Amino acid sequence: MTPLRQRMLEAMVLRGMATRTQEAYTEAVARLARHYRRSPDTLTALEVQRYLLHQIQDKHLSRSSVNQYASACRFLYGTVLGLDGKAFEIPLAPAPQKLPEILSRQELTRLFAVARHAKSRTFLMAAYGTGLRLSELCHLRVRDIDSAADRMCIRVEQGKGGKDRYVPLAPDVLELLRAWWQVGRPRQWLFVAQSDPGQPLQPESAQRWYRAACAHAGITKRGGIHTLRHCWATHLLEAGVDLHSLSQWLGHSQVSTTTRYLHLARPDAPDGARSQPLALLSQLAPVIRQ
């Protein structure tokens, strides 16, 4: 590891940046160094700007991806190397704000029905039934589930931004997870890695399950498994859950982040949804086992 990379890692650790952010930033700077075959601290602002332009015009990366590269460079040159932002300018452009595509309840039923194995089916249904982020669900432990009648919640430890939170546990989700426990008999991690039962499930495996299920179900809407979290939030709003509570359950730092779901929600929730807003799985047609 080069001294510069070590300094950057230490600076990110001191500021409590998430592991995935650390990995993304260090990889972005490494790509910059490989492009010029020089240490990043020898580059000029113009060279960094040309590299970012190269990513847009030649590599055809999305604006959000290029902005992540730019943010990594801003951190390196501004925070780690202490260069003035005006003298060493790294521009950031607004990324297009696209609303996610939401699956209908019929599409969700088809998606779960075609999931080939109990593990993948349970994981996908739990992703929709809890609204957890992919990494949070992969790292969910058996002891994080509180099924006491006066609690009924899931404890999320160190979610995005290094924050703990509690997410309500619906009775139908608890029934789903108990059924999986009878099959998989997990000890620590509720969903373990394919190759190593001592490790949590890899996010890449869950993404493959989702995309394979979409293909078999004939679902062509864009988006990965995070779509199920969007569906959870949207359907809860439709069922009458207030915005503040939903924001807390999602783990959003600001309620304004949650308000985009107002543009996706329809006022006509299905029968029973408003009387039992958390029981989203129960509002779907029964899953036919394959």
N, C-alpha and C positions, 0 to 999 in steps of 0.2 A: 504494500500500500504506500502510495506516495505521501510525502508530508502534507501536500495541499489537500489531498483527499481526506487525510486524517483530520486536518483542521476543520474541514467542512462538516464531516461527520460529528465531531465534537461540538461544533456550533449548533447543529440541529438537535443533538441530544440535550444540550443545555437549555434549549428553548422548548423542549417537550414535544417536538414534532413527531407525528406518527411514523411508525416503521415503514409503512408503504410510501409515505411522502419522502422519507430519507432515501429509500431505494430508487424512487422515480427521479429525484433531484441528482443523485450521484450518477445514475445511468445517463441522464441528459447531459451532464457536464463531461462524462466519459466519451459520449458520442461527439461532442464538440471537439474534444482533444484529438480523437481519431480522425476527424474530418480534416483538421489542419496539420496533424502529426506534430503537434507542439503542445507544450504545457499551457493550459488555459490562462495562467497568469502572465503570459507573454503576448496575449492577443490584445488588439485594440477594440474599441467600441464599434468601429466600422466593420471589422472582421466578424464580430459577433452578430451584428445586424445583417450582414450578408449571409451568414449561416442560417439565420432564421428565415430570411427571404428564400433561400435555397429550399428549405423545408416546405414552404408554401407553394412556390412556383414549380419546382422540379420533383419534389417528393410527394406533392399533393396531399400533405397532411391536413387534418381538420384544424380550424382556428383554435379550438380548445386544446389540441395536442401541442400546437406551436406555442400557445400561451403558457403551457406547463413548462416547456423548454425555456421560455423567456423568464418565467418566475424562478426557475432554478439558477439561471444566469444572474438575475438580480440579487438572489441570495448570496451567490458566490462573490460577485464583484462588489456589491454594496455592503453586505453584512460581514463576510469573511475577510475580504481584502480591504474593506473600508474606503472604497472609491466613491467619490461624489456622484450622485445620481444624475445631476445635470451635465457634468463633464463627461461621464461614462454612461450615456443614455441607452437604455434597452427598452424599446417600446412594447406596450401591451395593447392589443386591440380588443374591443368588446366581442365576445363570442356570440354567435347567433343563439337566441333563446328559443329552443324548440320544445313544445309540449310533448310529453311521452305518449305513446299509443297504448291505450288501455284495452285489455282483453275483456270481452263480454263474459257473462257468467256461463253461457253455453260453450264458449271457447275454453274456459277454465275447466269445465267438466270434461271436455274432449281431451285436453292436455293431460289431466290426471289419469284418465282412463287408459291412455296409450303408454304411460310410463311402465316399462317392462318389469321392473323388480320392486319389491316392497320397499327397499331402501330409497331408491330414487323417487318412487311415488310419495313416500312419507315426507321426504325432504322437500319436494316441490309443494306439497300441500301445506307443510309447516311454514314455508317461505311466504305463502299467501295468507295463512291463518295467523301469523304473528307480525308480519311486516318488518322482520329483522333484516338488516343488511346481510349480504352474502357472507362476509367474513365473520359476522356475529353469529350467524346460524352454524357455520362450520365449526366455530369454537364454543358452541353451546355444550355445557356439561350437564350431567344428570343432576348434580346438586344445585344447579341454577334454577331448577323448576320447583316452584313452591305451590303444591297442590292443596294446601290447607284451605278449608272452606272459607275462612275469613281473610285469606290472602289471594290465592289464585293469580299468580303473576310469574313472570320470567325475569330473572336478574341478568342484566347485561353488564358485564364488567369491562371497563376500559373500551367503550365503543369509540366511534369517530371523535377525535378531539380529546381522547383520553378521559372520557366522562362515563361514569356509571349511571344506569337508569333502570327503572322497572317498566315492564310492558305487561299489560293485562293478558291473562291466560283464559281464553274462552273454553267452556266445557267440552265443545266438540274437538278443539285442538288437544286438550288434555287426553281425551279418549283416543285420539290418533296417536299421540306419543306413547301412551301406555301400550297400545297394540304393537307399536314398533319395538318397545322394550321387551315384550314377550318373545318377539322373533329374534332380534339382534342381541339381546342381553348385554347392552353396553355398560361399561363400568365407570369410566371417567367421561370421555367424550360421547355425546349422544350419537354422533355420526363420525365414524372413524375412517381413516385413509384406506384406500383399496389395498395397498401393499404393506401397510404397517398398522396393525390394530392399536398400537400405542400412541399414534399420532392422529390429530383431527383431520377430517376430510379436507382435501385440497379444493380450493375454489374452482380450479379448472375442471375438475370432475363434475361438479354441480352444473357448471355452464354447459358442458357436453350433454348432460342429462336433459337440460332445458331445451337446447337446440334440437336434439334428437326427438324429443316429445313434440315440439312444434312442427317438425318436418312430418312426423307420422300423423299428426292431427290436422295437417293442412293449414296451419296458422302461418301467415306470411307477414304479419305486423313486425315492424322493426323493434330492436331492443333485445337485451339478454335477460337473464334471470332476475335482474333488478326490476323488470316489468311487474313482477308479482308483488313487490313492495309498493309500487305505484297503484296497483289494483287494490291492495289492502287499504291504503290511505283514501283513495277515491270512494270506495264502497262504504267505508266508515262514515265519511262525510255525507254520503247519500242517505245513510241510515240515521243521521241526526247527531252524530258525535260533534262536540264543539271544537273549534279550531285550536284553542289553547291546549286542550287535553291531547289532541292528535299530535300537536307539535312536540309536546313532552314525550309522548310514546315513540315518535319517530327519532327523537334525539337531535332535533334541530336546535341550533343556537338561537335562532330568531324566528318568531312567528311568521315574519314576512316570507321566509323560505317555504313555509307550508301553504301559503295562500294560493300558490299556483294550482293546487288541487281543486280550488273553487271553480276554476275554468274547465275542469274535467268532470265534475260531479253533476249528475242529473237529479232533479228534485223528486222524481217518481221512483222511490225505492221499492223493491219487491215486497210482497205481503210478508209480514213477520219481521222484516229487517229492522223496523223502527222499534218494535217491542223488545227485540234481542239484537242490538246493533253489533255486538262482538261475535256473534255466532255466524260468521260469514260462510264457513264450510257447510253449515246446515242449510244455507239458502241455495246451495248448488244441487243439481240432480245427483242421485246416488252414483258413485263411481262403479262402473262394471269392471270387475277384475278380468284381466286378459289371461 
